[in-house]
Amino acid sequence: MKTMLITGASRGLGLELVKHYARDNWQVIACCRQPESADELKTLAEQYPSISIEQVDILQEEDVQALAKKYKQQTIDLLFMNAGAYGPKGYHFNGISAEEWLNVLHVNSVAPFIFIKYFLDQVKQSELKQIALMSSKMGSIADNSSGGSYIYRSSKAALNAAAKSLAIDLAGDSIKVAIIHPGWVKTRMGGPNALIDTPTSIKGIKQVLDNYTLEKSGSFIAYDGQLISW
């Protein structure tokens, strides 16, 4: 049985990823900050015994270390860094807060790679050797034609840059790194006016990852398989 470890598993895209992979007979290690209030995830775990729920705050390195120690002997075929934050909405440039900006950068751009550092050995020892990072088209500089969203855009651009370096550095270990744009999805972050629902996004993402090769590693790719300019 293949194993996926995913962060941000309690709602939205993360929850849908857990559902799709569990249905496909994967063991899923589903990480979230507050399992006690993750009712939908707990219901899903009752339906699929292959789901294990773990309490992890990705901003707390000791949490990540403890989890890595617990699963030291467990191979991880797919390590999916899904947890993220948008930050404040509706602000103007002169309303930007350094504290808020740094917090979003920590969540979106720093914490995923600290997490990956502690699980690299488990990925190296697996059969599939995949790492996926949930990014956004808003992190594309070439695609930015509307301005604004300084905090979120910069955090995802930083994520993309670091993920590209990771793909290059891990190629010798045959580890495939995918930088994923899920589309504009109807989630709490995406809002009700988004273009697609979570099942559509996740079905596409899973298809992308099922067909992902080492030659594609480091690509910035959408849920529908389209490459995205940087």
Phi and psi in degrees as a GROMACS rama.xvg file:
@    title "Ramachandran Plot"
@    xaxis  label "Phi"
@    yaxis  label "Psi"
@TYPE xy
-75.9358  157.022  LYS-2
-126.756  132.804  THR-3
-115.552  136.719  MET-4
-113.061  128.279  LEU-5
-133.154  139.907  ILE-6
-97.8933  160.645  THR-7
62.752  45.3354  GLY-8
-92.027  -0.377426  ALA-9
-85.6313  -14.4213  SER-10
-159.476  171.932  ARG-11
56.4241  -133.806  GLY-12
-63.455  -38.1938  LEU-13
-62.7267  -45.4635  GLY-14
-61.7734  -41.3954  LEU-15
-67.9742  -35.0278  GLU-16
-63.0184  -44.9262  LEU-17
-56.9166  -45.9219  VAL-18
-61.5855  -47.5014  LYS-19
-64.9328  -43.0594  HIS-20
-73.5564  -35.6215  TYR-21
-64.5923  -40.4206  ALA-22
-61.0476  -30.2452  ARG-23
-90.1132  17.2039  ASP-24
68.8758  35.0775  ASN-25
-95.2097  150.783  TRP-26
-80.0585  131.266  GLN-27
-123.725  123.037  VAL-28
-99.2305  105.111  ILE-29
-101.007  113.68  ALA-30
-104.538  136.59  CYS-31
-153.57  166.354  CYS-32
-74.9578  -37.9839  ARG-33
-131.784  77.2205  GLN-34
-57.9802  -30.1069  PRO-35
-62.6966  -24.9978  GLU-36
-108.163  7.07762  SER-37
-88.9915  70.3337  ALA-38
-62.5004  -43.0965  ASP-39
-65.8976  -38.1694  GLU-40
-67.148  -41.1173  LEU-41
-64.9151  -38.7975  LYS-42
-63.4406  -40.5388  THR-43
-64.5339  -39.6144  LEU-44
-67.0395  -29.9135  ALA-45
-69.3592  -32.5011  GLU-46
-77.4557  -35.7271  GLN-47
-122.348  102.49  TYR-48
-62.0266  -14.3127  PRO-49
-76.3727  -4.0342  SER-50
-93.7345  126.397  ILE-51
-113.903  127.909  SER-52
-98.2816  130.223  ILE-53
-125.936  137.176  GLU-54
-84.6792  118.294  GLN-55
-146.468  128.817  VAL-56
-101.47  112.117  ASP-57
-65.0637  -15.6975  ILE-58
-83.0853  -10.2129  LEU-59
-104.307  103.051  GLN-60
-60.526  -30.8456  GLU-61
-65.7645  -32.0276  GLU-62
-62.6591  -45.2045  ASP-63
-65.9838  -42.435  VAL-64
-59.9171  -44.558  GLN-65
-63.6096  -39.7624  ALA-66
-67.0166  -42.6731  LEU-67
-62.8749  -37.181  ALA-68
-65.9692  -41.5167  LYS-69
-61.9745  -38.0429  LYS-70
-106.65  29.1175  TYR-71
-57.8745  -36.2571  LYS-72
-93.9419  2.2165  GLN-73
-95.647  121.307  GLN-74
-72.2572  141.784  THR-75
-117.571  108.007  ILE-76
-73.0416  -37.9903  ASP-77
-134.472  116.367  LEU-78
-103.051  111.178  LEU-79
-111.966  110.246  PHE-80
-87.3243  94.7647  MET-81
-106.342  -29.6759  ASN-82
-58.5839  138.124  ALA-83
-162.048  172.705  GLY-84
-141.404  147.648  ALA-85
-93.2707  -37.9102  TYR-86
91.2262  -170.474  GLY-87
-66.4594  145.106  PRO-88
-114.169  155.4  LYS-89
79.3139  9.46707  GLY-90
-86.6422  156.624  TYR-91
-96.6375  168.176  HIS-92
-55.3761  -40.2602  PHE-93
-75.6456  -0.527647  ASN-94
-104.303  6.63803  GLY-95
-66.5435  135.483  ILE-96
-107.488  130.235  SER-97
-61.2004  -39.3228  ALA-98
-63.2416  -45.2386  GLU-99
-66.1683  -40.3813  GLU-100
-62.4975  -47.4075  TRP-101
-64.744  -34.5849  LEU-102
-64.6183  -44.7367  ASN-103
-67.3896  -38.8827  VAL-104
-60.7657  -39.3468  LEU-105
-62.7367  -48.9762  HIS-106
-64.8761  -48.1913  VAL-107
-89.5146  -27.9746  ASN-108
-117.017  -23.9962  SER-109
-107.101  -53.8261  VAL-110
-55.4176  -40.2087  ALA-111
-58.0159  -36.8371  PRO-112
-81.1853  -30.0059  PHE-113
-64.4998  -41.397  ILE-114
-61.2646  -49.6936  PHE-115
-57.9406  -40.4715  ILE-116
-52.7611  -40.1798  LYS-117
-79.2443  -12.5911  TYR-118
-117.176  9.37768  PHE-119
-61.022  -42.244  LEU-120
-62.1352  -39.7642  ASP-121
-66.3457  -33.3794  GLN-122
-72.8014  -43.0184  VAL-123
-58.5456  -34.227  LYS-124
-84.0194  -2.90688  GLN-125
-85.9535  175.089  SER-126
-80.5022  -45.7472  GLU-127
-85.1003  -34.5124  LEU-128
55.4954  60.7909  LYS-129
-120.299  139.372  GLN-130
-125.954  129.851  ILE-131
-123.618  139.097  ALA-132
-123.733  126.537  LEU-133
-79.2745  111.491  MET-134
-109.693  -148.494  SER-135
-163.298  146.805  SER-136
-59.867  -21.8319  LYS-137
-68.0226  -11.7346  MET-138
-85.8983  -2.95616  GLY-139
-82.8457  123.243  SER-140
-71.5945  -39.3771  ILE-141
-64.2675  -30.6921  ALA-142
-87.9028  -7.72092  ASP-143
-77.3626  102.675  ASN-144
-117.913  0.54157  SER-145
-119.362  -6.99727  SER-146
68.7627  -165.534  GLY-147
67.04  -171.521  GLY-148
49.3148  44.6704  SER-149
-55.5196  -44.7554  TYR-150
-67.8052  -52.5746  ILE-151
-66.4206  -46.0135  TYR-152
-57.304  -47.7593  ARG-153
-67.0558  -34.8507  SER-154
-67.2856  -38.0464  SER-155
-77.6231  -32.1265  LYS-156
-63.3135  -40.2119  ALA-157
-66.0992  -41.2039  ALA-158
-57.5609  -46.7173  LEU-159
-60.81  -43.7658  ASN-160
-63.6534  -44.2608  ALA-161
-68.0885  -37.99  ALA-162
-65.7432  -36.8788  ALA-163
-62.6524  -43.182  LYS-164
-63.5195  -40.0769  SER-165
-60.752  -42.5425  LEU-166
-60.8362  -41.6526  ALA-167
-66.3105  -45.2924  ILE-168
-69.8282  -27.6127  ASP-169
-98.1987  0.736697  LEU-170
-59.7824  -35.9749  ALA-171
-65.4952  -20.4759  GLY-172
-96.546  7.09493  ASP-173
61.2892  28.4573  SER-174
-92.2893  128.625  ILE-175
-97.2021  127.918  LYS-176
-113.786  121.34  VAL-177
-112.97  130.408  ALA-178
-105.332  111.788  ILE-179
-107.174  130.742  ILE-180
-101.746  116.023  HIS-181
-80.1069  -2.61488  PRO-182
90.4494  175.373  GLY-183
-88.637  105.234  TRP-184
-111.153  144.584  VAL-185
-75.9378  82.0106  LYS-186
-126.612  -177.469  THR-187
-61.4963  -36.4533  ARG-188
-76.8382  -42.3458  MET-189
-74.1984  -28.0158  GLY-190
85.4245  168.105  GLY-191
-72.8077  -16.3849  PRO-192
-90.9888  3.56482  ASN-193
-62.5579  163.866  ALA-194
-86.7291  -28.8303  LEU-195
-132.666  161.238  ILE-196
-94.3771  170.515  ASP-197
-63.4236  -41.4758  THR-198
-59.4997  -38.2087  PRO-199
-63.2005  -45.6267  THR-200
-62.5547  -48.9938  SER-201
-72.0354  -35.6082  ILE-202
-58.9074  -42.2069  LYS-203
-67.4664  -43.4419  GLY-204
-60.8382  -43.953  ILE-205
-62.7958  -38.1318  LYS-206
-65.9866  -41.0439  GLN-207
-58.6983  -47.6451  VAL-208
-70.5326  -34.0577  LEU-209
-62.9432  -26.0278  ASP-210
-111.563  16.2877  ASN-211
-82.2084  130.837  TYR-212
-115.949  166.572  THR-213
-63.3906  -30.89  LEU-214
-64.3505  -26.1209  GLU-215
-89.024  -8.30484  LYS-216
-54.9417  133.799  SER-217
90.7407  0.858142  GLY-218
-74.671  145.906  SER-219
-98.3848  107.965  PHE-220
-133.111  140.336  ILE-221
-85.2516  165.336  ALA-222
-58.0782  -24.6196  TYR-223
-94.8998  10.0161  ASP-224
89.9181  -2.13459  GLY-225
-80.1064  134.707  GLN-226
-73  144.041  LEU-227
-112.833  135.672  ILE-228
-70.5822  152.61  SER-229
